[in-house]
């Protein structure tokens, strides 16, 4: 009887150990609800490549915490309702760690569901301050640059610019309005005047009426908060109508590879925020770019790089937590520090779940005959980020 009981206890113990080992080796499943169609489809493709590069890199080294990284995609269509449905479908399929969303409006719609879905969302592209402000919660994080981080650069830089009267041309949704408001506040603080603010719907093809209004306003400079195809369409038409002959323009999305490719030679000389560029002259970035080129035959863009950073943040949190459960990963992620090839060591700020990153301003210029974003002003992480929003109550 004793021997039988001993054998049974050993079997139970062995079974428990076996099940724990199996659980420890469960895959790291990451859902990518992103723009596979619509005006942000090119940016969605960048998000996919950034996630894939990081996942393949990790799997080639044995995975993350002994787990294989698996990715699954769903189309948000750049629409909050479609995005919420796409994200929920991923969660129900077992992909409870989410990233890769393009539109801030979609990110906000998803972020508010994380507790209900027992999931986690980490932004790789969303810039709206609301995500780490009034909409913050214990399951929402941002590993990319926010509007306020970009404005932390723009404020001091504006004081050095001679233009006094500015206009704003922005996308008519959450990010565009947040960017316009943040820029307006920075411009006024720098002693500038905002004479006109215009907002165009996503997918606008004809910007002629907006360009004419900007010309009629007589501004000397323009802040542009358009991205994807919208940024390309506006940039091309502004050049064609010779708006930039008399108006200096700076943007959050002009000096990025996707817009440069769409505008072609017309992009030469345009200014903008540069969150990342392949031209960063550091050993780590050179090595990263070289490996990227081997895989994709071209240099990485900013959204690809920032999605890669986001994946590295998730990997670091999973390794720290030794778990893929959203609650455990969220707790580990809240103050995680990890290394990125092109930024060095970075830290997640616990107060609002914003990753602290360096930031840059620059312009599009020819490098070895090819148009690329080139940094003119570099600011380290300690000075490139505003304090946590008082609206964030976690």
PEWOFEN-V376491 format. One record per residue. N is the residue number from 0. RES is the residue in one small letter. PSI is psi in radians with two decimals (none if undefined). D_LAST is the distance of its C-alpha to the last C-alpha in Angstrom with 1 decimal. Layout:
N/RES/PSI/D_LAST
N/RES/PSI/D_LAST
//
This chain:
0/x/-0.79/56.1
1/x/-0.72/54.3
2/x/-0.71/54.7
3/x/-0.73/53.3
4/x/-0.72/50.3
5/x/-0.79/49.7
6/x/-0.73/49.9
7/x/-0.75/47.5
8/x/-0.70/44.9
9/x/-0.74/45.4
10/x/-0.75/44.9
11/x/-0.80/41.7
12/x/-0.76/40.3
13/x/-0.70/41.4
14/x/-0.72/39.8
15/x/-0.78/36.5
16/x/-0.74/36.7
17/x/-0.74/37.7
18/x/-0.64/34.9
19/x/-0.68/32.3
20/x/-0.71/34.1
21/x/-0.73/33.9
22/x/-0.72/30.2
23/x/-0.45/29.7
24/x/0.18/31.6
25/x/2.51/29.8
26/x/2.71/29.4
27/x/1.77/26.2
28/x/2.12/25.9
29/x/2.17/24.1
30/x/2.41/24.1
31/x/1.51/24.9
32/x/1.87/24.5
33/x/3.13/26.2
34/x/1.72/28.9
35/x/-0.24/32.1
36/x/2.96/33.8
37/x/-2.99/33.6
38/x/-0.29/33.3
39/x/0.38/30.9
40/x/-0.64/33.0
41/x/-0.65/33.9
42/x/-0.59/30.4
43/x/-0.67/29.7
44/x/-0.64/32.6
45/x/-0.73/31.2
46/x/-0.72/27.9
47/x/-0.80/30.1
48/x/-0.70/32.2
49/x/-0.73/29.4
50/x/-0.75/28.0
51/x/-0.74/31.5
52/x/-0.79/32.6
53/x/-0.74/29.7
54/x/-0.79/30.3
55/x/-0.66/34.1
56/x/-0.79/33.8
57/x/-0.78/31.7
58/x/-0.57/34.0
59/x/-0.36/37.1
60/x/0.24/35.9
61/x/0.16/35.4
62/x/-2.91/31.9
63/x/2.04/28.5
64/x/0.65/28.5
65/x/0.23/31.7
66/x/2.44/30.4
67/x/2.40/31.8
68/x/2.17/29.4
69/x/2.37/30.0
70/x/2.54/28.9
71/x/2.49/29.1
72/x/2.68/29.0
73/x/2.57/28.6
74/x/2.08/29.4
75/x/-0.29/26.8
76/x/0.20/29.7
77/x/0.33/27.3
78/x/2.30/26.5
79/x/-0.77/23.1
80/x/-0.81/24.8
81/x/-0.64/26.8
82/x/-0.71/23.9
83/x/-0.74/21.9
84/x/-0.75/25.1
85/x/-0.75/25.8
86/x/-0.74/22.4
87/x/-0.65/22.7
88/x/-0.72/26.2
89/x/-0.80/25.2
90/x/-0.78/22.6
91/x/-0.38/25.4
92/x/0.07/27.7
93/x/0.07/25.8
94/x/1.46/24.1
95/x/-0.05/20.4
96/x/2.01/19.3
97/x/2.52/19.5
98/x/3.09/20.3
99/x/-0.02/23.1
100/x/2.44/22.2
101/x/-1.08/24.0
102/x/2.33/23.1
103/x/-0.60/19.8
104/x/-0.69/20.3
105/x/-0.75/20.6
106/x/-0.73/17.6
107/x/-0.68/15.5
108/x/-0.66/17.4
109/x/-0.79/16.8
110/x/-0.63/13.1
111/x/-0.16/12.5
112/x/-0.02/14.7
113/x/-0.77/13.3
114/x/-0.77/12.2
115/x/-0.71/15.4
116/x/-0.09/17.5
117/x/0.99/16.2
118/x/-3.10/16.2
119/x/2.40/14.5
120/x/2.25/14.9
121/x/2.07/15.6
122/x/2.41/17.1
123/x/-0.22/20.5
124/x/-0.51/21.8
125/x/2.24/19.4
126/x/-0.28/19.4
127/x/2.26/17.7
128/x/-0.33/15.2
129/x/-0.53/13.3
130/x/-0.65/12.1
131/x/0.30/10.0
132/x/-2.03/9.9
133/x/-0.37/9.4
134/x/0.13/9.3
135/x/2.63/6.6
136/x/3.03/5.2
137/x/-0.29/6.1
138/x/0.19/9.6
139/x/2.34/10.1
140/x/2.82/11.8
141/x/2.20/14.6
142/x/0.21/17.7
143/x/3.11/19.8
144/x/2.37/20.4
145/x/2.99/18.5
146/x/-0.79/20.4
147/x/-0.54/19.3
148/x/-0.72/20.6
149/x/-0.67/23.8
150/x/-0.44/24.2
151/x/-0.48/23.9
152/x/-0.76/27.2
153/x/-0.68/28.7
154/x/-1.05/28.5
155/x/-0.64/30.8
156/x/-0.66/32.9
157/x/-0.63/33.5
158/x/-0.39/35.2
159/x/-0.18/37.7
160/x/2.46/38.7
161/x/-0.35/41.7
162/x/2.32/40.7
163/x/-0.66/39.9
164/x/2.14/39.4
165/x/2.72/36.7
166/x/2.95/35.8
167/x/2.29/32.9
168/x/1.97/33.4
169/x/2.80/30.3
170/x/2.48/29.3
171/x/1.16/28.7
172/x/-3.02/25.2
173/x/-0.94/21.6
174/x/-0.80/22.1
175/x/-0.76/25.5
176/x/-0.71/24.4
177/x/-0.75/21.4
178/x/-0.77/23.8
179/x/-0.76/26.5
180/x/-0.75/24.3
181/x/-0.73/23.1
182/x/-0.73/26.7
183/x/-0.79/28.2
184/x/-0.73/26.2
185/x/-0.72/27.2
186/x/-0.78/30.8
187/x/-0.72/31.1
188/x/-0.48/29.8
189/x/0.10/32.5
190/x/0.29/35.1
191/x/2.90/35.6
192/x/2.34/36.2
193/x/1.98/34.7
194/x/-0.47/37.6
195/x/2.48/36.5
196/x/2.16/33.4
197/x/2.54/34.1
198/x/2.19/32.0
199/x/2.43/33.7
200/x/2.68/32.7
201/x/2.44/31.8
202/x/0.20/35.1
203/x/2.31/37.2
204/x/-0.56/40.6
205/x/1.84/42.5
206/x/0.10/41.0
207/x/-0.78/44.4
208/x/-0.65/43.4
209/x/-0.74/40.3
210/x/-0.70/42.3
211/x/-0.70/45.0
212/x/-0.67/42.6
213/x/-0.75/41.3
214/x/-0.79/44.9
215/x/-0.50/45.9
216/x/-0.34/43.0
217/x/0.55/44.7
218/x/2.73/41.6
219/x/-0.27/42.2
220/x/2.80/39.0
221/x/2.33/36.4
222/x/2.20/32.7
223/x/2.10/32.4
224/x/1.20/29.2
225/x/2.67/30.8
226/x/2.97/30.5
227/x/-2.48/32.5
228/x/-0.57/35.7
229/x/-0.74/34.8
230/x/-0.73/34.7
231/x/-0.84/38.0
232/x/-0.79/39.7
233/x/-0.80/38.8
234/x/-0.79/39.8
235/x/-0.81/43.1
236/x/-0.63/44.0
237/x/-0.69/43.1
238/x/-0.75/45.4
239/x/-0.68/48.1
240/x/0.16/48.0
241/x/0.49/48.2
242/x/-0.70/45.1
243/x/-0.06/44.2
244/x/-0.52/47.7
245/x/-0.18/46.7
246/x/2.14/42.9
247/x/2.27/40.8
248/x/2.47/37.8
249/x/2.54/34.6
250/x/2.84/31.9
251/x/-0.08/28.8
252/x/0.25/30.8
253/x/-0.76/34.5
254/x/0.92/34.8
255/x/2.61/33.6
256/x/-0.69/36.1
257/x/-0.71/35.6
258/x/-0.70/36.4
259/x/-0.77/39.2
260/x/-0.75/40.8
261/x/-0.65/40.8
262/x/-0.42/42.2
263/x/-2.46/44.7
264/x/-0.36/46.7
265/x/-0.32/45.2
266/x/-0.26/42.0
267/x/2.10/44.0
268/x/-0.17/42.8
269/x/2.58/39.6
270/x/2.74/36.7
271/x/2.97/33.0
272/x/2.38/29.8
273/x/1.75/30.3
274/x/-0.55/27.2
275/x/2.57/29.6
276/x/2.54/33.4
277/x/-0.21/35.9
278/x/0.01/37.9
279/x/2.21/35.6
280/x/1.20/38.3
281/x/2.66/36.9
282/x/-0.71/38.4
283/x/-0.74/35.2
284/x/-0.68/34.9
285/x/-0.71/38.7
286/x/-0.74/38.4
287/x/-0.83/35.5
288/x/-0.73/37.4
289/x/-0.76/40.6
290/x/-0.68/39.1
291/x/-0.79/37.5
292/x/-0.63/40.9
293/x/-0.62/42.6
294/x/-0.79/40.5
295/x/-0.14/40.2
296/x/0.22/43.1
297/x/2.89/41.1
298/x/2.66/38.6
299/x/2.57/34.8
300/x/3.10/33.0
301/x/-0.71/29.7
302/x/-0.55/27.8
303/x/-0.78/29.5
304/x/-0.74/28.5
305/x/-0.54/24.9
306/x/-0.64/24.7
307/x/-0.76/26.5
308/x/-0.76/23.9
309/x/-0.74/21.1
310/x/-0.72/23.4
311/x/-0.62/23.9
312/x/-0.79/20.2
313/x/-0.76/20.1
314/x/-0.80/23.4
315/x/-0.69/22.3
316/x/-0.71/19.2
317/x/-0.72/21.6
318/x/-0.66/24.2
319/x/-0.70/21.8
320/x/-0.34/20.6
321/x/0.72/24.1
322/x/2.71/22.6
323/x/0.14/21.9
324/x/2.29/19.6
325/x/-0.70/16.4
326/x/-0.79/14.3
327/x/-0.72/16.4
328/x/-0.69/16.4
329/x/-0.75/12.6
330/x/-0.70/12.6
331/x/-0.60/15.6
332/x/-0.39/14.5
333/x/-0.43/11.5
334/x/0.51/14.1
335/x/2.53/17.3
336/x/2.42/20.4
337/x/2.93/23.3
338/x/2.44/26.4
339/x/2.34/27.3
340/x/-0.67/31.0
341/x/-0.21/30.8
342/x/-0.32/27.8
343/x/-2.61/28.3
344/x/2.27/25.5
345/x/2.72/22.0
346/x/2.42/18.6
347/x/2.25/15.0
348/x/2.08/12.9
349/x/-0.54/10.0
350/x/-0.63/8.2
351/x/0.09/7.9
352/x/0.65/9.9
353/x/2.20/13.0
354/x/2.30/16.3
355/x/2.11/18.5
356/x/2.66/21.9
357/x/2.90/25.2
358/x/2.87/26.4
359/x/2.66/29.9
360/x/2.49/32.0
361/x/-2.82/35.4
362/x/2.91/38.0
363/x/2.23/39.9
364/x/2.87/43.1
365/x/2.19/45.7
366/x/1.97/45.3
367/x/0.70/48.5
368/x/-0.09/49.3
369/x/2.39/45.9
370/x/2.19/43.3
371/x/2.75/40.0
372/x/2.27/37.1
373/x/2.21/38.1
374/x/2.31/35.8
375/x/-0.56/37.0
376/x/2.17/34.1
377/x/2.37/31.8
378/x/2.27/28.8
379/x/2.93/27.1
380/x/-0.61/23.3
381/x/-0.47/23.1
382/x/-0.01/24.4
383/x/0.23/23.3
384/x/2.35/19.7
385/x/2.82/18.2
386/x/2.81/15.6
387/x/2.54/11.9
388/x/2.39/11.4
389/x/-0.30/10.7
390/x/-0.23/9.5
391/x/1.97/6.3
392/x/1.62/3.8
393/x/none/0.0
//
